[in-house]
Amino acid sequence: MQRFSKLYGSSPAHLLLALAALVVSAWAVLQAVGQGPPLSLTKWFVGSILAHDLVLLPLYSLVLIGLLRVVGGRGGKDRAGPSPRRLLVLNHLRVPAALSLLLLLLFFPFILGLADAGYEGVSGLSTDPYLPRWLILTGALFLLSGLILAVRLARGGAPAATEPSDSAAAGAGPPPAG
């Protein structure tokens, strides 16, 4: 088992989960291709990649840089980043914010009231409850994250930043068998 882990770089469970994800993804693509013309799916997929890489990635990278500056990780000449406790707080803000923004991205026409009138005629449902439900869910995500943060801080806070030992840094260790 150790030989496999050393060769592969992770446990066999990781490999099985990665293969399962590929199978589910392949199934989803086959289902989507069966629903409409493949060119339409390809345009949507390429457009999503471009929108993410050219718009969203730079945007949330800038937001992260700004947040790191706010919590004290200026990274000047000494490249001293924020303390582990500040990073813990930052991560407890980032996760609910990311989930909330993902939901906004997925449902923005309904949340912002931009869905066409045909939606209600076809589905029989109004788009009115989307905004309050999204706001409630966003509040609940931040509340849950805050409670988890409070419990973690009460139990001892963030782990202290540790420096790698000299032997780990130098790559010293027993030579590989075989």
C-alpha positions as CSV (number, residue, x, y, z in Angstrom):
1,M,0.0,0.0,0.0
2,Q,2.8,2.4,0.8
3,R,4.5,1.7,-2.5
4,F,1.3,2.5,-4.3
5,S,0.9,5.7,-2.3
6,K,4.4,6.7,-3.0
7,L,4.1,6.0,-6.7
8,Y,0.7,7.6,-7.1
9,G,1.2,10.4,-4.6
10,S,-1.9,9.8,-2.6
11,S,-4.1,7.0,-1.2
12,P,-6.0,4.5,-3.4
13,A,-9.2,6.1,-2.1
14,H,-8.2,9.3,-3.8
15,L,-7.7,7.5,-7.1
16,L,-11.1,5.8,-6.7
17,L,-12.9,9.1,-6.0
18,A,-11.2,10.8,-8.9
19,L,-12.2,8.0,-11.2
20,A,-15.8,8.1,-9.9
21,A,-15.9,11.9,-10.5
22,L,-14.7,11.3,-14.1
23,V,-17.5,8.7,-14.6
24,V,-20.2,11.0,-13.2
25,S,-18.8,13.9,-15.4
26,A,-18.8,11.7,-18.5
27,W,-22.4,10.6,-17.7
28,A,-23.5,14.2,-17.3
29,V,-21.9,15.2,-20.6
30,L,-23.6,12.3,-22.4
31,Q,-27.0,13.3,-20.9
32,A,-26.5,17.0,-21.9
33,V,-25.5,16.0,-25.5
34,G,-28.6,13.9,-25.7
35,Q,-30.8,16.9,-24.8
36,G,-29.7,19.3,-27.5
37,P,-27.2,20.0,-30.3
38,P,-23.6,19.4,-29.2
39,L,-22.5,22.7,-30.7
40,S,-24.8,24.6,-28.3
41,L,-23.2,22.7,-25.4
42,T,-19.7,23.4,-26.6
43,K,-20.5,27.1,-27.0
44,W,-21.9,27.2,-23.4
45,F,-18.9,25.3,-22.0
46,V,-16.2,27.4,-23.8
47,G,-18.1,30.6,-22.8
48,S,-18.1,29.4,-19.2
49,I,-14.4,28.7,-19.2
50,L,-13.6,32.1,-20.8
51,A,-15.9,33.9,-18.4
52,H,-14.3,32.2,-15.4
53,D,-10.7,32.6,-16.5
54,L,-11.0,36.2,-17.9
55,V,-13.5,37.7,-15.6
56,L,-14.1,35.8,-12.4
57,L,-10.6,34.6,-11.6
58,P,-9.0,38.0,-11.8
59,L,-11.9,39.5,-9.8
60,Y,-11.8,37.1,-6.9
61,S,-8.0,37.2,-6.9
62,L,-8.2,41.0,-6.5
63,V,-10.7,40.6,-3.7
64,L,-8.5,38.1,-1.9
65,I,-5.5,40.4,-2.3
66,G,-7.6,43.2,-0.8
67,L,-8.8,41.0,2.1
68,L,-5.2,39.9,2.8
69,R,-4.1,43.5,3.0
70,V,-7.0,44.2,5.4
71,V,-6.1,41.4,7.8
72,G,-2.4,42.3,7.8
73,G,-0.8,40.2,5.1
74,R,0.9,42.9,3.2
75,G,3.8,40.6,2.2
76,G,6.4,43.3,1.9
77,K,10.1,42.6,1.7
78,D,10.0,40.1,4.6
79,R,6.9,38.4,3.0
80,A,5.4,38.1,6.4
81,G,1.8,37.0,5.9
82,P,-1.1,37.3,8.3
83,S,-1.1,35.2,11.5
84,P,-2.8,31.8,11.4
85,R,-5.6,33.2,13.6
86,R,-6.3,36.0,11.1
87,L,-6.3,33.5,8.2
88,L,-8.8,31.4,10.1
89,V,-11.1,34.4,10.5
90,L,-10.6,35.3,6.8
91,N,-11.4,31.7,5.7
92,H,-14.6,31.8,7.8
93,L,-15.6,34.9,5.8
94,R,-14.5,33.6,2.4
95,V,-16.4,30.3,2.4
96,P,-19.9,31.6,3.1
97,A,-19.2,34.6,0.7
98,A,-18.1,32.2,-2.0
99,L,-21.1,30.0,-1.6
100,S,-23.5,33.0,-1.5
101,L,-21.9,34.4,-4.7
102,L,-22.1,31.1,-6.4
103,L,-25.8,30.9,-5.7
104,L,-26.2,34.5,-6.9
105,L,-24.3,33.6,-10.1
106,L,-26.5,30.5,-10.7
107,F,-29.8,32.2,-9.9
108,F,-29.2,35.9,-10.7
109,P,-32.1,36.3,-13.2
110,F,-34.5,35.1,-10.5
111,I,-32.9,36.8,-7.5
112,L,-32.6,40.2,-9.3
113,G,-36.1,39.9,-10.9
114,L,-34.7,39.7,-14.5
115,A,-36.4,36.4,-15.5
116,D,-38.8,36.9,-18.4
117,A,-42.5,36.7,-17.8
118,G,-42.7,33.4,-19.6
119,Y,-41.1,31.6,-16.6
120,E,-44.2,32.1,-14.4
121,G,-46.4,31.0,-17.3
122,V,-44.5,27.8,-17.9
123,S,-43.7,26.8,-14.3
124,G,-46.6,28.4,-12.5
125,L,-44.1,29.8,-10.0
126,S,-43.3,33.4,-9.2
127,T,-39.8,34.7,-9.0
128,D,-40.7,36.9,-6.0
129,P,-39.4,34.6,-3.2
130,Y,-35.9,34.2,-4.7
131,L,-34.4,37.4,-3.3
132,P,-35.6,37.0,0.3
133,R,-34.6,33.3,0.3
134,W,-31.2,34.1,-1.1
135,L,-30.7,36.7,1.6
136,I,-31.9,34.3,4.3
137,L,-29.6,31.6,3.0
138,T,-26.7,34.0,2.8
139,G,-27.3,35.2,6.4
140,A,-27.6,31.5,7.6
141,L,-24.3,30.7,5.9
142,F,-22.5,33.5,7.6
143,L,-24.1,32.7,10.9
144,L,-23.2,29.0,10.7
145,S,-19.6,30.0,9.7
146,G,-19.4,32.4,12.6
147,L,-20.6,29.8,15.1
148,I,-18.1,27.3,13.8
149,L,-15.4,30.0,14.1
150,A,-16.4,30.8,17.7
151,V,-16.2,27.1,18.6
152,R,-12.8,26.7,17.0
153,L,-11.5,29.9,18.7
154,A,-12.9,28.7,22.1
155,R,-11.2,25.4,21.7
156,G,-7.8,27.0,21.2
157,G,-7.9,29.0,18.0
158,A,-5.8,28.5,14.9
159,P,-2.8,26.2,14.9
160,A,0.5,27.9,15.3
161,A,2.5,28.3,12.2
162,T,5.3,25.8,12.3
163,E,8.6,25.9,10.4
164,P,9.6,22.7,8.7
165,S,12.3,20.7,10.5
166,D,15.8,20.8,9.1
167,S,15.6,17.1,7.9
168,A,12.2,17.7,6.2
169,A,13.5,20.9,4.5
170,A,16.6,19.2,3.3
171,G,14.7,16.2,2.1
172,A,16.6,13.9,4.4
173,G,15.1,10.6,5.2
174,P,15.6,6.9,4.5
175,P,16.4,6.0,0.9
176,P,13.4,4.5,-1.0
177,A,13.3,0.7,-0.9
178,G,13.6,-1.3,-4.1
